[in-house]
Amino acid sequence: MIDIKLIQQDRERYKAACRDKRVNCDVDALCALDDRRRAVQKELDDLKHSQNETSAQIAHYKNPKSKWFQEQIAQGRTAADLQAEGQKIVEQVAHIKARIKELEEEFRTVNEQFDAMILTVAQPPAPEVPIGPDESGNVEMRKVGEVPRFDFPFKDHVRLLTDLGLLDLDRAVKLAGTRNYILKGDGVALHRAVLQLAVDLMASRGYTQMFVPVLVRDAMMVGTGYFPGGEEQAYRCERDEMSLVGTAEVPLTAYHSDEILSEDDLPRKYFAMSPCFRREAGAAGKDTYGLYRIHYFEKVEQVIVCRNDEKLSIEFHQEILKNAEDLLQLLELPYRVVNVCTGDLGQGQVQKFDIETWMPSRNSYGETHSASRFYEYQARRLKLRYRDRDKNIRYCHTLNNTVIASPRALIALVENHQTSDGRIRVPKALRPYLGGREILGAQS
């Protein structure tokens, strides 16, 4: 969420942000709503003040024995005149009360409209974010690792894992429909090994591991920026006003919502391994083959909550990006890092770096990680604040990134490390998690 004062001060900047990010928001209408709610609030305050002052006078007119009433009589005024004047004041207060009731109803309506619309404003991207319409406008920053050249007919991950008895897609579809899968035997072991390597890496770097809920209140989805707008992608439990998360970013970032932390307690660095659920609405016919775009997976996610300092946020952005890159290097996988353009950037993100890992069956790099910084966008929604050393209360900054997501990561892992006899070479870093084995799969 954006501070309305900033929007009012520079409407054109936020109009440009909405346009460049392809976010549908009428900034002028929002500002008009803000103007109206302020005007209504001022009139309400003035009327309530007038009501209090006027109501206090009525008591004088209603008590003929009061000192004030007798003083008025002594000055030549009649009781009838005073009673008539008192009645006019009573009618005036009644009119004020009626107007207050009208304004309170209008204020509720305008405020509801304002609260809904302010959630749709796009965060302006950082200056270094490229302008572009969609993922075609993303800019490659670097490539790491050598793309393998096979001197034998290589298999895609589905055929490779199925032939080894490690994957069953047909029965998964029978059980749960499309975009589901069943891992078996060493397929499960490899999946768990990749995740545990990520967990151990993050723990070694001082991040606190969390075990978090994956069914959360809708307020947490709103707070992290997934609602409104992302409801169709979430598995909703409407009766309970809860949703299954598509990433542990939601509970990790919302962990300190409605709290005021101490600056000395920052930064907070968390990570969690959790199941993730995504409906993939609107993705019909897209990436339907194999394990790339599925409804359920597991992911290790990293989140940083830090003080309100843009330079510091940028430094932490590089840190979480490096954590993911280091893991891919441990897995001996070639990848590239791209600077995501405006049209492919989320509403609340200031900047995002995607890591795309080489997948031979796609003959291209496929997205496996997204590292994002939000500044105070999420913190404002979540009321996530801290008290600085000057005793001022400020909104925190938040950042997040994937450490690893599986089984999508298995696509790259098994395809890049397949052997000519149809087995899978285990990268050195994974071997301790697989009983020291260097090869997975029965000898062909």
Secondary structure, 3 states (H helix, E strand, C coil): CCCHHHHHHCHHHHHHHHHHCCCCCCHHHHHHHHHHHHHHHHHHHHHHHHHHHHHHHHHHHHCCCCHHHHHHHHCCCCHHHHHHHHHHHHHHHHHHHHHHHHHHHHHHHHHHHHHHHHCCCCCCCCCCCCCCCCHHHCEEEEEECCCCCCCCCCCCHHHHHHHCCCECHHHHHHHHCCCCCCECCHHHHHHHHHHHHHHHHHHHCCCEEECCCCEEEHHHHHHCCCCCCCHHHCEEEHHHCEEECCCCHHHHHHCCCCEEEEHHHCCEEEEEEEEEECCCCCCCCCCCCCCCCCCEEEEEEEEEEECCCHHHHHHHHHHHHHHHHHHHHHCCCCEEEEECCHHHCCCCCCEEEEEEEEEHHHCEEEEEEEEEEEECHHHHHHCEEEECCCCCEEECEEEEEEEEEECHHHHHHHHHCECCCCCEECCHHHHHHHCCCCEECCCC
